[in-house]
Amino acid sequence: MPKLKTNSAAKKRFTFTGTGKIKRKHAFKRHILTKKSTKQKRNLTYAGIVSPADEQKIKMLLR
């Protein structure tokens, strides 16, 4: 059976941490930033962790 390809979109969006968790970026940081508070924009800068409910789906895409 042939090897399965990694999903290219997921490959560009997610990375694994050293402990095996999956890092992701926050949404809502691209445009229309004038109406968002400085605090909100600052907190969107930092990477988030994928929730355990979605972790299995993303691992399937990154296999």
Buried (B, 14 or more C-beta within 10 A) or exposed (E): EEEEEEBEEBEEBBEEEEEEEBEBEEEEEEEEEEEEEEEEEEEBEEEEEBEEEEBEEBBEBBE
